[in-house]
Amino acid sequence: MAEEQGLDLVEISPKAKPPVCKIIDYKKFLYEQKKREKALKAKATKVTVKEIRFGPQTDEHDYEFKKKHAIKFLQDGAKLKAFVFFKGRSIVFKEQGQILLLRLAQELEEYGKVEQLPKLEGKRMIMFIAPKKTK
């Protein structure tokens, strides 16, 4: 039947009893399949992670400036990685760094939600904030 119509006989499900076959134009079938996969790939969102770095004794003006950038990043749909970097002996100000990050999280509450609370990793205290879904 496939030869009469000038098409191909394609086995769709070989494990079925009896095996399922279809009479179709195989090249067109492959083209449609690639087109579908490409459309799905285009719809997949790429998550970008933006970083904001603070010191344990970041000044108020610098903090506000960086907070504005954080708000912009979250509104653009990027994840935010805020961290306090402790240089040399400034590691003794761990509490100040944690207070700074928690304050940032509280002030950014309407733009994003905290994915990971401040956690000390080596000389960095890291916190992740994910953007809230916009309608």
C-alpha positions as CSV (number, residue, x, y, z in Angstrom):
1,M,0.0,0.0,0.0
2,A,2.9,2.3,0.9
3,E,4.6,1.8,-2.5
4,E,1.3,2.4,-4.4
5,Q,1.0,5.8,-2.6
6,G,4.7,6.6,-3.1
7,L,5.2,6.9,0.7
8,D,7.1,5.1,3.4
9,L,6.0,2.4,5.8
10,V,7.3,3.6,9.3
11,E,7.2,1.4,12.4
12,I,5.9,3.6,15.2
13,S,5.7,1.2,18.2
14,P,7.8,-2.0,17.7
15,K,7.1,-3.5,21.1
16,A,3.3,-3.5,20.7
17,K,1.6,-6.8,19.7
18,P,1.1,-6.5,16.7
19,P,3.7,-3.8,15.9
20,V,2.2,-0.4,15.0
21,C,3.1,1.0,11.6
22,K,2.1,4.1,9.7
23,I,2.2,5.0,6.0
24,I,3.8,8.5,5.9
25,D,6.4,10.6,4.1
26,Y,9.4,9.8,6.4
27,K,11.4,13.0,5.5
28,K,8.4,15.2,6.2
29,F,7.9,13.3,9.5
30,L,11.6,13.9,10.5
31,Y,11.2,17.6,9.5
32,E,8.1,18.0,11.6
33,Q,9.8,16.3,14.6
34,K,12.8,18.6,14.4
35,K,10.5,21.6,14.2
36,R,8.6,20.5,17.3
37,E,11.8,19.9,19.3
38,K,13.2,23.4,18.2
39,A,9.9,25.0,19.4
40,L,10.1,23.3,22.8
41,K,13.8,24.3,23.1
42,A,12.9,28.0,22.4
43,K,10.2,27.9,25.0
44,A,12.5,26.6,27.7
45,T,13.6,29.5,30.0
46,K,17.3,30.0,30.7
47,V,17.9,30.9,34.3
48,T,20.5,33.6,34.8
49,V,22.2,34.2,38.1
50,K,23.3,37.7,38.9
51,E,25.7,38.4,41.8
52,I,25.9,41.2,44.2
53,R,28.9,41.5,46.5
54,F,28.9,43.3,49.9
55,G,31.6,43.8,52.5
56,P,30.8,43.2,56.2
57,Q,30.8,47.0,56.8
58,T,29.2,48.2,53.6
59,D,28.2,51.8,53.8
60,E,24.5,52.8,53.7
61,H,24.7,54.6,50.3
62,D,26.5,51.6,48.7
63,Y,23.9,49.3,50.2
64,E,21.0,51.3,48.7
65,F,22.8,51.5,45.3
66,K,23.3,47.7,45.2
67,K,19.7,47.1,46.4
68,K,18.4,49.1,43.4
69,H,20.5,46.8,41.1
70,A,19.1,43.7,42.9
71,I,15.5,44.9,42.4
72,K,16.2,45.4,38.7
73,F,17.7,41.9,38.4
74,L,14.7,40.3,40.1
75,Q,12.2,42.3,38.0
76,D,14.1,41.1,34.9
77,G,13.5,37.5,36.0
78,A,17.1,36.6,37.0
79,K,18.0,34.8,40.2
80,L,20.1,36.8,42.7
81,K,23.1,35.6,44.5
82,A,24.0,38.1,47.3
83,F,27.1,37.5,49.2
84,V,29.3,39.1,51.8
85,F,33.0,38.6,51.3
86,F,35.2,38.6,54.3
87,K,38.8,39.7,53.7
88,G,41.6,38.9,56.1
89,R,40.5,39.3,59.7
90,S,37.1,40.7,58.9
91,I,35.7,37.2,59.4
92,V,35.1,38.2,63.0
93,F,32.2,40.3,61.7
94,K,30.1,37.3,60.7
95,E,27.1,38.6,62.5
96,Q,27.2,41.9,60.7
97,G,27.3,40.1,57.4
98,Q,24.4,37.9,58.3
99,I,22.4,41.0,59.5
100,L,23.2,42.7,56.2
101,L,21.9,39.8,54.1
102,L,18.8,39.3,56.1
103,R,18.0,43.0,55.9
104,L,18.4,42.8,52.1
105,A,16.1,39.7,52.0
106,Q,13.5,41.6,54.0
107,E,13.6,44.7,51.8
108,L,13.4,42.6,48.6
109,E,10.5,40.5,49.9
110,E,8.0,42.0,47.4
111,Y,10.3,41.3,44.4
112,G,11.5,37.8,45.2
113,K,11.6,35.0,47.8
114,V,14.6,33.6,49.6
115,E,15.7,30.3,48.2
116,Q,18.6,29.8,50.6
117,L,19.2,31.6,53.9
118,P,22.6,33.2,54.5
119,K,25.2,30.4,54.9
120,L,28.9,30.7,55.5
121,E,31.1,29.0,52.9
122,G,34.8,29.7,53.5
123,K,35.3,33.4,53.4
124,R,31.9,34.1,51.8
125,M,28.4,34.3,53.4
126,I,26.0,33.4,50.5
127,M,22.2,33.9,50.1
128,F,20.0,33.1,47.0
129,I,16.9,35.0,46.1
130,A,14.6,33.8,43.3
131,P,12.2,36.2,41.5
132,K,8.5,36.1,42.1
133,K,6.4,35.1,39.1
134,T,5.0,38.1,37.3
135,K,1.5,37.9,35.8
